[in-house]
Amino acid sequence: MRIGAWSLVAALLALLAGVGWYAYSGLTAGSAPPMPVEGIIALAAGATVSLIVGVGLMALVFYSSRHGYDDLPTRDDSDETEQRD
């Protein structure tokens, strides 16, 4: 690998270490009050709705792909030429 690739890997590993340290320090701070029950309910509802929307959209993608809605449009002039003859 070239020096540019090594420096990119080093920079990405440094970013990963920084994010890991930040997450660890945020999770172990312990000075914040616990999340209220309403917050937990809102978090669960939001995650559930997001999951339902994601699954529904992926189902629509597969449905449209399987039924030909994603195909390129084609022009069929065979009916017009048969009527002229």
C-alpha positions, 0 to 999 in steps of 0.5 A: 500500500502507498503512504496515502492509503496508510495515512487514510487508515491511520486517520480513520482509526484515530477517528474511531478511537475518538468516537469510542472514547467519547461514547465510553465517557458519555455512558459512564458519566453517571451524573444524568438522571434516568430516562423517564417512562414517557421517554422510554415509551416515545423511544420505543414507539419511534423505533417501531414506526421507523422499522415499520416504514423501512420494512414497508418501503423495502417491500414496495421496492421488491414488489415493483421490481418483481412486477416490472414497474422498474423496467424501461418503457418500451413502445409496441407499434405492432398493432398499428402496422397490422391495421394499416396492411 
